[in-house]
Amino acid sequence: MAERLLEVNQRGLWQSVNQKMLEKFKAIALEAEGIIENLEF
């Protein structure tokens, strides 16, 4: 979900984004990516 919101912002579709919220979304996306990369199947 965080990645989708970041994409919406990059496309200029989210006009009133709060910068602190945007930074939190970036951190969440990076954390999720790290978790997924460390999963073993």
Protein Blocks (a to p, Z undefined) as FASTA:
>chain_A
ZZmmmmmmmnopamkbcfklmmmmmmmmmmmmmmmmmpcZZ
